[in-house]
Amino acid sequence: MTTEAQFQNEVHLIIKNAIREDVGDGNHASLACIPKDAQDKATLLVKDEGIIAGVAFVKMIFNYVDENIVVRDPTIIPTLKTSRINFIPL
């Protein structure tokens, strides 16, 4: 049986290896055009009701990349029937 610590270690290794493989030394076009200290925010808008899976995993990935990124839990906006997830760096 896998302990919680072992599980967390495995998840960390998966994230580490995925970032290493996919990002490597960075996207050269982005590195050339976007200042290193640039910050922004993003919002995920969903047009219909449903389930957003993987939010906890997304938080772990973003935290691995930058500990200052804040991922707010989804909030429902009934009048728009949309769900928002805000990714805001501090």
C-alpha positions in Angstrom: 0.0 0.0 0.0 1.3 3.5 -0.9 1.5 6.0 1.9 0.4 9.6 1.4 4.0 10.7 1.5 5.0 8.2 -1.2 2.0 9.3 -3.3 2.9 13.0 -3.0 6.5 12.1 -3.9 5.3 10.3 -7.0 3.1 13.2 -8.0 6.0 15.6 -7.6 8.2 13.4 -9.8 5.5 13.3 -12.5 5.2 17.1 -12.5 9.0 17.6 -12.4 9.5 15.2 -15.4 6.6 16.7 -17.4 7.9 20.2 -16.9 11.5 19.1 -17.8 10.3 17.3 -20.9 7.7 19.9 -22.2 9.4 23.1 -21.1 13.0 22.3 -21.1 15.0 25.5 -21.2 11.9 27.5 -22.2 10.0 28.6 -25.3 12.6 30.7 -27.1 10.0 33.0 -28.7 8.4 33.7 -25.4 11.7 34.2 -23.7 12.7 36.7 -26.4 9.4 38.7 -26.2 8.2 38.5 -22.6 10.2 40.2 -19.8 11.3 37.8 -17.1 9.4 39.8 -14.4 6.2 40.0 -16.4 3.0 39.1 -14.4 -0.6 38.6 -15.5 -3.7 36.8 -14.6 -6.0 34.4 -16.4 -9.6 33.4 -16.0 -11.1 30.2 -17.3 -14.7 30.7 -18.4 -16.9 27.7 -18.9 -20.0 28.3 -21.0 -22.2 25.5 -19.6 -22.7 23.5 -16.5 -20.3 20.7 -15.8 -17.5 19.4 -13.6 -14.1 20.9 -13.6 -11.7 18.1 -12.7 -8.1 18.4 -11.8 -8.1 21.7 -10.0 -6.0 20.3 -7.1 -3.5 18.9 -9.6 -3.3 22.3 -11.5 -2.5 24.0 -8.2 0.3 21.5 -7.6 1.7 22.1 -11.1 1.5 25.9 -10.8 3.1 25.8 -7.3 6.0 23.7 -8.7 6.6 26.3 -11.5 6.1 29.4 -9.2 5.3 29.3 -5.5 3.8 32.8 -5.8 1.0 31.8 -8.2 -2.5 31.8 -6.5 -5.2 29.5 -7.9 -8.6 30.5 -6.6 -11.1 27.7 -6.3 -13.9 27.8 -8.9 -16.7 30.2 -8.2 -20.1 29.9 -9.8 -21.7 33.0 -11.3 -25.3 32.0 -11.6 -26.4 34.9 -13.9 -23.8 34.0 -16.5 -24.0 30.2 -16.0 -20.2 30.2 -16.1 -17.5 29.0 -13.7 -14.4 31.0 -13.2 -11.0 29.8 -12.0 -8.6 32.7 -11.4 -4.8 32.2 -11.7 -3.3 35.3 -10.1 0.4 35.7 -9.4 1.3 37.7 -6.3 
